[in-house]
Amino acid sequence: MIPENAVDPSVPPSGTGCVECDEVGGWWVHLRRCALCGHVGCCDDSPAKHGTAHAQSTGHPVIRSFEPGEAWFWNYATSEYFESGPELAPPLSHPADQPVPGPAGRVPADWTERLDAH
């Protein structure tokens, strides 16, 4: 069960992309949303892994996928996967026309090789 104190359904997401990647001109593979504060970070397949870094630095253990059509949650504290969970404030994903990986114009042509190297 997802702990109630790890979720705030009233908080909207921080934006449409990874907060830290957007600050430095980085790119991501997939996006994750903190279920407590709404921080949007990149997934562990992304070069910078900002979603996990956010959970570790803040103690906010639960994330939700921020991909269109996905409603799963992950609890870092217990390593538990949940196919669904509480409804969060919209939007529930990045815009459907935002490419994956993204964002448009910042993903290097050799992105798959870069991921294989790390």
Residue pairs with C-beta under 8 A, 6 or more apart in sequence:
2 35
2 62
2 73
2 75
2 82
2 85
2 86
3 61
3 62
3 75
6 35
6 36
6 60
6 61
6 62
6 75
6 77
7 35
7 36
7 62
7 85
7 86
7 88
8 35
8 36
8 37
8 38
9 86
9 87
9 88
9 89
10 89
11 36
11 37
11 38
11 88
11 89
12 38
12 89
12 90
12 91
13 33
13 38
13 40
13 66
13 89
13 91
14 37
14 38
14 39
14 40
15 22
15 40
16 40
16 91
16 94
16 95
16 98
17 28
17 31
17 40
17 94
17 98
17 102
17 103
18 26
18 28
18 31
18 40
18 41
18 42
18 46
18 48
18 50
18 51
19 39
19 40
19 41
19 50
20 26
20 41
20 42
20 48
20 50
20 53
21 27
21 28
21 42
21 46
21 48
21 50
22 103
25 106
26 42
26 47
26 48
26 106
27 46
27 47
27 101
27 102
27 103
27 106
27 107
27 108
27 111
28 42
28 43
28 46
28 47
28 48
28 50
28 101
28 102
28 103
29 42
29 43
29 45
29 46
29 100
29 101
29 115
30 42
30 43
30 45
30 46
30 65
30 66
30 67
30 100
30 101
31 40
31 41
31 42
31 43
31 51
31 65
31 66
31 67
31 93
31 94
32 40
32 41
32 42
32 43
32 51
32 63
32 64
32 65
32 66
32 74
33 39
33 40
33 63
33 64
33 65
33 66
33 88
34 40
34 41
34 51
34 54
34 55
34 58
34 60
34 62
34 63
35 60
35 62
35 63
35 64
35 73
35 85
35 86
35 88
36 60
36 62
37 58
37 60
38 89
39 54
39 58
39 60
40 66
40 94
41 50
41 51
41 52
41 53
41 54
41 63
42 48
42 49
42 50
42 51
43 49
43 51
44 51
44 52
45 115
46 101
47 114
47 115
47 118
51 63
52 76
54 60
55 61
55 63
55 76
56 76
61 75
61 76
61 77
61 78
62 73
62 74
62 75
62 76
62 85
63 73
63 74
63 76
64 71
64 72
64 73
64 74
64 85
64 88
64 92
65 71
65 72
65 73
65 93
66 92
66 93
66 94
67 93
67 94
67 100
68 93
68 94
68 96
69 93
70 93
71 83
71 84
71 85
71 92
72 81
72 82
72 83
72 84
73 81
73 82
73 84
73 85
74 80
74 81
74 82
75 82
94 102
98 104
99 107
101 107
101 111
108 114
